[in-house]
Amino acid sequence: MMNCPRPDRSPPEGQPSDHSTPYGWMDHALTTIHRADWHRQVRPLTGLPGPVVKAAGRSLLNFASNDYLGLAGHPATIAAAQAATARWGTGSTGSRLVTGERPLHRQLERVIARLKGTDDAIVFSSGYLANLGAIAALVGPRDLILGDRYNHASLLGGIRLSGATALTYDHCSMDHLAKLLAAHRDRHRRCLIVTDTVFSMDGDVCPLPELLDLADNWGAMVLVDEAHGTGVLGDRGAGAVDQLGCSGRSLLQMGTLSKALGSLGGYVAGSAAAIDFLRNRASTWIYTTGLSPADTAAALAAIAIVRRDPQRRQQLWRNVETVAAGLGAIAAKFSPQVRLLPSDSPILCLQVPTAAIVVKLGQTLEKSGFLVGAIRPPTVPTSRLRITVRADHDLDQCQELIDAIAIALADTLAAP
């Protein structure tokens, strides 16, 4: 038997010894993440989702979730999910083109299309998959994509997957977008403009009417991400497109079922031709197991609540006004170190100077009984407390949050 020489495992001269293993770099990367105060870890919550949640046995007032209407724990959505599971099983068992199609899927797609005012809709197994699949199907290496600087990571992922030439315009700057269109549009076969309607880490809303006018002038397609607008904005809860008077205009509306609708999944709504095209070309729909019966049924029940119970949305906006006013007063008191970012949504953000400060604020608030997002780079360019308001918060809870943030900021900023 031939004896094969053992490979030399010693590192090259001048290289750290842990580079002799293919995974040694991870320890160095984690050290860097810790030093920058960027390290993250999960926090298990127990019990039903709601305005009060439990973590490590403690009750916390929940101002960190995207369950804006309180539907993830609503009796109607739970009952719908349970009934669907009993009838259809726990999983769809395959791609919808093979064994994964259930009558519930098309029912949900038709209901979404009615809500969004479009010909049709297609439901994906997550919002992230919806953006990846739709963008990569619509454009390719010969095409141009223009995107807002603050777009969600799923939009950025879809752009990378497409292979198209990608350019970024300044946040909500239609002047910059117009300049990029003038300079680059004619060099490419197709052009797609992508933007969030409600920006998830800031809370502001894009200037959609002006954006659509530019798209019309330059022959560009538009895909908007309505993840944080669906169920929340507009008289019917149809989203920012409806609220801004853009229903019926040429665009594709992507959204999620996991925010205000309290379930799981994503969708794209648009013309009949566009949706039929995505069924045949969106790889993240074709090659992924269909949405579970429970999630599909829960989303159907949630949309029914959105349509028949506008009072829930009205209560949400009363709470938003209360919290926004309180945070505005706090920002004025601690200016210029603290700034309330502009918002037209239930997402309210207090910008603070450093990642270390926002981490400490989050920890202090949790010790005081409040769950608030402490968001820092690289997720966002500047550190901030991200407060999300719910319809099922009461006004006393909103005021308790305001008081707790004021105390936490005074203590944190005063510390050496």
ZAMARGU-4260 file (C-alpha; in steps of 0.2 Angstrom, whole numbers, plus 5000, padded with zeros to 4 digits):
<rodrens>
0) 5000/5000/5000 | 5007/5017/4995 | 5010/5029/5010 | 5003/5046/5006 | 5013/5060/5014
5) 5003/5070/5027 | 5000/5088/5021 | 5010/5102/5030 | 4997/5110/5042 | 5009/5123/5048
10) 5004/5141/5044 | 5013/5151/5031 | 5027/5162/5038 | 5021/5177/5047 | 5003/5171/5047
15) 4994/5168/5064 | 4993/5150/5069 | 4974/5149/5070 | 4974/5152/5051 | 4979/5134/5049
20) 4961/5129/5051 | 4948/5135/5039 | 4937/5142/5053 | 4949/5151/5064 | 4945/5168/5056
25) 4928/5167/5065 | 4935/5171/5082 | 4944/5186/5076 | 4928/5192/5067 | 4918/5190/5083
30) 4931/5199/5093 | 4929/5214/5081 | 4910/5213/5082 | 4911/5213/5101 | 4923/5228/5102
35) 4911/5238/5091 | 4896/5235/5102 | 4888/5226/5086 | 4886/5209/5094 | 4868/5202/5094
40) 4860/5187/5102 | 4842/5181/5103 | 4830/5184/5117 | 4817/5170/5119 | 4799/5176/5123
45) 4786/5165/5130 | 4767/5166/5129 | 4756/5174/5116 | 4762/5189/5107 | 4754/5205/5113
50) 4757/5222/5122 | 4765/5213/5136 | 4777/5199/5134 | 4787/5188/5145 | 4806/5186/5144
55) 4816/5176/5156 | 4801/5175/5167 | 4799/5194/5168 | 4784/5204/5160 | 4789/5217/5148
60) 4779/5231/5140 | 4782/5227/5121 | 4787/5242/5111 | 4798/5232/5099 | 4788/5221/5088
65) 4780/5224/5071 | 4763/5217/5076 | 4755/5234/5074 | 4737/5229/5075 | 4739/5215/5088
70) 4733/5202/5077 | 4747/5189/5080 | 4738/5183/5096 | 4720/5188/5091 | 4708/5174/5094
75) 4701/5174/5076 | 4718/5172/5068 | 4723/5158/5080 | 4706/5149/5077 | 4709/5150/5058
80) 4726/5143/5059 | 4720/5129/5070 | 4706/5125/5059 | 4717/5125/5044 | 4729/5113/5052
85) 4716/5101/5057 | 4709/5101/5039 | 4725/5103/5028 | 4739/5097/5039 | 4754/5106/5046
90) 4764/5109/5030 | 4761/5111/5011 | 4773/5096/5008 | 4781/5103/4992 | 4782/5117/4979
95) 4765/5124/4974 | 4769/5118/4956 | 4770/5100/4962 | 4761/5095/4978 | 4760/5111/4988
100) 4745/5120/4981 | 4730/5121/4992 | 4713/5131/4989 | 4718/5142/5003 | 4733/5149/4993
105) 4723/5156/4979 | 4709/5162/4991 | 4722/5172/5000 | 4730/5179/4983 | 4713/5185/4977
110) 4709/5193/4994 | 4726/5202/4994 | 4723/5208/4976 | 4706/5216/4981 | 4714/5224/4996
115) 4728/5231/4985 | 4717/5236/4971 | 4727/5225/4958 | 4722/5212/4945 | 4731/5197/4955
120) 4744/5193/4968 | 4756/5179/4971 | 4760/5173/4989 | 4778/5168/4994 | 4784/5158/5009
125) 4792/5174/5016 | 4793/5192/5012 | 4812/5190/5010 | 4809/5177/4997 | 4796/5188/4988
130) 4809/5202/4986 | 4823/5191/4980 | 4812/5181/4968 | 4803/5196/4960 | 4818/5207/4957
135) 4829/5193/4950 | 4815/5188/4938 | 4811/5206/4932 | 4829/5211/4928 | 4846/5204/4924
140) 4864/5208/4919 | 4858/5219/4904 | 4847/5230/4915 | 4848/5244/4928 | 4841/5245/4945
145) 4840/5261/4955 | 4836/5260/4974 | 4834/5271/4989 | 4850/5272/5000 | 4839/5266/5015
150) 4831/5251/5007 | 4828/5235/5017 | 4841/5221/5016 | 4829/5210/5006 | 4828/5223/4992
155) 4847/5224/4992 | 4848/5205/4991 | 4837/5204/4976 | 4847/5217/4967 | 4863/5207/4970
160) 4855/5191/4964 | 4848/5199/4948 | 4866/5204/4942 | 4859/5220/4935 | 4869/5236/4936
165) 4864/5244/4953 | 4864/5262/4958 | 4859/5270/4974 | 4850/5287/4976 | 4850/5298/4991
170) 4837/5294/5003 | 4820/5300/4996 | 4829/5312/4985 | 4819/5313/4968 | 4832/5326/4962
175) 4846/5313/4963 | 4835/5299/4956 | 4831/5310/4941 | 4849/5314/4938 | 4853/5295/4938
180) 4839/5291/4926 | 4845/5305/4914 | 4863/5299/4915 | 4860/5280/4914 | 4843/5274/4909
185) 4846/5274/4890 | 4861/5263/4892 | 4851/5248/4898 | 4837/5237/4891 | 4826/5238/4906
190) 4825/5249/4922 | 4818/5245/4939 | 4816/5257/4953 | 4814/5249/4970 | 4810/5257/4987
195) 4802/5254/5003 | 4786/5264/5006 | 4788/5264/5024 | 4806/5263/5029 | 4808/5250/5043
200) 4822/5258/5053 | 4817/5276/5051 | 4798/5276/5050 | 4797/5289/5036 | 4787/5287/5019
205) 4794/5288/5002 | 4788/5302/4990 | 4779/5289/4979 | 4769/5300/4967 | 4784/5310/4962
210) 4794/5293/4960 | 4780/5286/4949 | 4780/5301/4938 | 4799/5299/4935 | 4797/5281/4931
215) 4783/5285/4918 | 4794/5298/4910 | 4809/5286/4908 | 4800/5270/4905 | 4805/5262/4921
220) 4796/5248/4931 | 4793/5251/4950 | 4793/5239/4964 | 4788/5245/4981 | 4790/5236/4998
225) 4774/5239/5008 | 4779/5227/5022 | 4777/5241/5035 | 4762/5250/5026 | 4750/5235/5023
230) 4736/5235/5036 | 4742/5251/5044 | 4741/5265/5031 | 4726/5272/5021 | 4708/5272/5025
235) 4706/5254/5022 | 4723/5248/5028 | 4728/5245/5010 | 4745/5253/5013 | 4755/5268/5007
240) 4751/5266/4989 | 4733/5268/4993 | 4735/5282/5005 | 4746/5292/4993 | 4733/5291/4979
245) 4743/5279/4968 | 4731/5265/4967 | 4729/5260/4949 | 4746/5267/4943 | 4758/5255/4935
250) 4769/5247/4948 | 4772/5231/4958 | 4767/5230/4976 | 4777/5218/4987 | 4772/5216/5005
255) 4773/5204/5020 | 4760/5194/5030 | 4771/5195/5046 | 4770/5213/5051 | 4752/5220/5054
260) 4744/5204/5047 | 4752/5194/5061 | 4756/5178/5051 | 4770/5173/5040 | 4774/5175/5021
265) 4776/5188/5008 | 4767/5193/4992 | 4768/5203/4976 | 4752/5211/4969 | 4751/5218/4952
270) 4744/5216/4934 | 4738/5199/4928 | 4753/5198/4916 | 4766/5202/4929 | 4759/5190/4942
275) 4758/5176/4929 | 4776/5180/4924 | 4782/5178/4942 | 4774/5161/4943 | 4784/5156/4929
280) 4801/5165/4933 | 4802/5168/4951 | 4814/5155/4957 | 4811/5158/4976 | 4792/5154/4973
285) 4795/5139/4960 | 4808/5130/4971 | 4801/5133/4988 | 4788/5124/4998 | 4771/5133/4998
290) 4766/5143/5013 | 4759/5132/5027 | 4740/5130/5029 | 4740/5138/5046 | 4750/5154/5040
295) 4738/5156/5025 | 4722/5154/5035 | 4729/5166/5048 | 4733/5179/5035 | 4716/5177/5028
300) 4708/5180/5045 | 4719/5195/5048 | 4714/5204/5032 | 4696/5201/5036 | 4699/5210/5053
305) 4708/5224/5044 | 4693/5227/5032 | 4679/5226/5045 | 4687/5234/5060 | 4694/5251/5056
310) 4693/5256/5074 | 4708/5245/5078 | 4718/5256/5066 | 4711/5272/5073 | 4717/5267/5090
315) 4734/5263/5083 | 4736/5281/5077 | 4730/5288/5093 | 4743/5279/5102 | 4756/5284/5089
320) 4752/5303/5091 | 4753/5301/5110 | 4770/5293/5110 | 4777/5304/5096 | 4772/5319/5106
325) 4781/5313/5121 | 4797/5308/5112 | 4797/5325/5103 | 4798/5333/5120 | 4812/5321/5126
330) 4822/5325/5110 | 4820/5344/5113 | 4826/5342/5131 | 4842/5332/5126 | 4846/5341/5110
335) 4858/5340/5101 | 4863/5323/5108 | 4846/5315/5105 | 4835/5318/5089 | 4818/5311/5085
340) 4819/5305/5067 | 4804/5311/5055 | 4791/5297/5054 | 4774/5295/5046 | 4771/5278/5053
345) 4770/5268/5070 | 4789/5267/5069 | 4797/5280/5080 | 4816/5282/5082 | 4826/5292/5094
350) 4844/5294/5087 | 4858/5294/5100 | 4877/5297/5098 | 4884/5280/5099 | 4881/5261/5098
355) 4887/5259/5116 | 4874/5272/5122 | 4860/5264/5113 | 4865/5247/5120 | 4865/5253/5137
360) 4848/5262/5135 | 4840/5246/5129 | 4847/5236/5144 | 4841/5250/5156 | 4824/5250/5149
365) 4823/5231/5149 | 4827/5232/5168 | 4813/5244/5170 | 4801/5233/5161 | 4801/5239/5143
370) 4806/5230/5127 | 4812/5242/5115 | 4823/5240/5100 | 4841/5246/5102 | 4847/5247/5084
375) 4865/5251/5079 | 4877/5249/5064 | 4879/5239/5053 | 4860/5238/5052 | 4858/5257/5052
380) 4870/5271/5049 | 4867/5279/5066 | 4862/5271/5082 | 4844/5274/5088 | 4830/5267/5100
385) 4817/5260/5088 | 4800/5261/5096 | 4785/5252/5088 | 4768/5257/5093 | 4753/5245/5094
390) 4734/5247/5093 | 4732/5236/5109 | 4743/5248/5120 | 4733/5258/5131 | 4737/5277/5134
395) 4744/5273/5152 | 4757/5261/5144 | 4762/5274/5131 | 4765/5287/5145 | 4775/5274/5156
400) 4786/5271/5141 | 4789/5290/5138 | 4793/5292/5157 | 4805/5278/5157 | 4815/5283/5141
405) 4817/5301/5149 | 4824/5294/5165 | 4835/5281/5156 | 4842/5295/5144 | 4846/5307/5159
410) 4855/5293/5168 | 4865/5286/5153 | 4870/5303/5146 | 4876/5309/5163 | 4887/5294/5165
415) 4905/5297/5162
</rodrens>
